[in-house]
Amino acid sequence: MYKSLILVLVVLIGAVAADKRPLKLQSSHIQRIGKPLHQGNVGLDWCPQCIDTWDDIVQVVLDVILQYGVLDTCGDLCAIVESKTGSGVLGFICNFGCDFLGLDEFIKLMNKADIDPIYYCEKMNFCPINDNGDAKFKSFAVLPPRAKIGTKIAIDFVYVSKNGTGTGEMILSIQTVDKVPLSAGLLVEAQKPGTYGDRIAIDTSPDPECDPTESQCEEWLQGVYNVTVILCNGQCGSHHPHSAIYDTAHGSFSLYE
């Protein structure tokens, strides 16, 4: 009981310092517009904070383990985390998370090749689980279907759930003319049965901050762009429990100069 209460405090403190961000690296061209339309979340809203905080800890701890190897105690490990980040908050979160799971389990978890923050936050009872959930697209629109290069394209969709949904992820991917991969992964919190909507914006302007010497830059050439949105229970593509694809929707738009 004591540990559970402290962990709630840890996540709350971490939420103040942590930036909100999607589960996967997000293309700068893809942004969620506003908050998703819903009829009320299931339970307390600690889930996003847990996922954001856990993701930060994973990245830093992996770096520490890579540099220093496996350390003897949680205190040793997390002291380095705090020193490297200059954050007493992250050091405190690391200490408690490691103590909560035990050093061996904590390190095993960090060393997994497919870190899945949704699963781990479910494991710690911060994100609701619903293995009987469902979600089916009711409508899916790409607007405008034809536009001038530089226009913002809106992806509007509504889906229906009869049994509610578990904590999950939405993946939006775009098949581009120049074959540069564009995608984003966004958290979809657990919901009660009902009808839900979301809107995603695609900016077809070149990214002024993209450096072609460091990564591929989308040029937004004339032609047809195919869009796919996948709704998942858990993290899309995860092999962990409580993970499955609910539904997939497809659309397209074309650009001209």
N, C-alpha and C positions, 0 to 999 in steps of 0.2 A: 504494500500500500504506500509506504513511504517513498519507495523508488518511483512508483507511478506518479505521485504528486510532484516529485522533484523533476522528473522528465518533462512533465507539462510545463514547469517553470523554465526548464532549459530551452525547450522549443519556442516558448513565448519570447524569451530574451533573444534567441537567435533570429527570430522573425524581425526584430527591430533593426538588426544589422544586415540581414540578408536581402539581396535584391530579388524581386520576382523575376522568374524566367522560365521558359519552357523546359521540358524534360530533355530534349535534344537540342543541339546547336541549331539556331534558327536563322534562316536567310533573312537579311535585312529587307528584302523585298516583300516579305510576308508578315502581316501583323493582324492580330485579333482586334476587332473593333468593339470596344465597350465590353460589358459583362454579358455572358451567355444568358439567354432567356430561360428561366426555370421556375419551378413551382415550390422551391424550398429544398435545401440540402438535408441530407441525413445526418443527424447528430451534430456535435460540435465541429467548428470549422478549423481544427488544428492540422488537417491533412496537408494543405499547401505549405504551411510553415515547416512541417516536418520534412517534406520532400526537399524544399529549398535548403534547409539547414544540413540535412544528411548529404546532399550532393556536394556542398562545400567541404564537409568533413572528409568525404571519400577522396576528393581530388588532392587535398593537402596531405592526408595520411598516406596515400599511395606514394606521394613524392618523398615523404619522410622515410618510409620503409625502403624505397628504392635507394635512397642516399645512405641510410644508416643501418639497414638490415632490421631484423626482428629484435626489439628491445625487451628488457626483462620485465618491466611493469607498465601498467597503464599510465602511471605518473611520469615515467621516463619518456614514453612515447608522446604524451600530450603536452609535456613541457616544451618539447621541440616544436610541436605544432604551434603552440602559442608564440614561441620565439620567432619562428619563420614568418608567421602572419602578422605579428605585432598586435594580435587581438586576444585580449583576456577572455572575451566571450567565446571565441572558437576553442580556446584552450579548455575552458570550463565545460563546454559541450562535449568535447572529445573525452575528457576525463570521465564524465558521467556516462556517456554512451559506452565507453570501453568497460567501465565498472558494471554497467547494467547487463552487458552481454558476456562479460568475461574476456580476458585478453586474447586467449586462443581463438574463440569464436569471432571476436572483433577483427582480428588479423585475417582469419579465413575469409570473412565477409569482404574485407577490403581488397583481398587478393583475387577475388572472382573476376574473370575476364568480362563478364556481362553484368556489371553493376546495375541493379534495378531498384531505384529509390522507392517506387510504389510498393513493391513487394516487401521491402524492409520496413517501411512505415506501416504497412498492414500487419507485419509480424509483431510490431511494437504497439499495435492497437490504436494507432493514430488515424489510419485511413480505413473506412468501412469496407467490408468484404461482402460481396453478393454473387455467389457462384450460380445463382438461378436467374440472374439479370438478363435483360435483353434490350435491344435498341434497333429500330428499323427506320431508315430514311423515309419520310413522308413527302418531302419536296426538296429539290436541289436546283439552284439557278446560278448561272454565271452571267453577270451583268456589268457592262453591256457585252453582248456576244461578239461584237466587232468594234474595235476602237483604234484610235491613233496611238502610235508609240508614245509613251510618256503618261498615258491615262492610267488611273487607278481602277482596277477591276475588282468588283465585289463578288464574293462567293457567299450566297445566302442559302441556308438550309434549315429544315425542321425535321426532327426525328421523334418517334413515339416509343415509349417503353411501357409494356404491360406489367412487368414484374419489378420495375426499378432497375437501376444500374449499379455496378460496383465502381470502385475508384478506377479510373481508366485514363486513356490517352487518345487524342485525335491526331492523326498524321495527315498533313496536306502535302502533296508532291506535285510538281509541275514538270511535264516533259517538254523541254524547250527546243526551239529550232536549232540552236547551236550546240545542243547536247550538254550544256552546263547543268549539273544536277541542282535543283532547287527544292527544298523541303523544310517543313517545320513540324515539331511535335509539341502539342499543347495539353496541359492537364485538363481532364474532365472529371469533376468531382462526382462522388456517388449521389444518385438522385432517387427520389421516390417515383412510383409509376406516374406517368403523365406525358405531356408534350413539351419539347424543348427546342430552342432555336439558337443559332449562332451565326456570326458574320465575320468573314475573313477578307482582308484587303490585300490585293497584289499590286504593288507599285511597279509599273513597267518602265520607270526611268532608270538610267544607268546609276549605279551606286558610286558617288564621288569618292568614297573612302576605300573602294576596292582597288588593291594594288595587283596588277596582272603579273608582276614578278613574284608574288607570294601565293596567289591563288587564282583560279579561273573566275573571270568576271562575266556576268551575264550581259550580252550586248542587246538583247531584245530586238531581234531581227524580224522582218516581215514574215508572216506565216501563221500556222495554226499551233496553238499551245493546248495540250491535253492536261486536264486537272483531275486528280484522284484524291478523295478524302476517305480515310478509314477510321471507323470508331471501334475502340477496343476496350475490353475489360482488362484491367492491368496495363502494363506497358506493352505496346504493340511489338510482336515478335519475341516476347519473353518466353522462356521455357519454364519459368517458375509457376507454382500454383496460382490460381485465381487469375489466369490470363487467357484471353480468347478474343477473336475478332467478332464483333457484333454485326457490322454491316459495312458495305463499301459503296460509294457513289462516284460517278464519273461525269465530267462535263468538259467543255472546251471553249476557247475564245480565239479570235484571230486579230492580228495587229497589222496596221499599214502605216506608211510614212506620211 
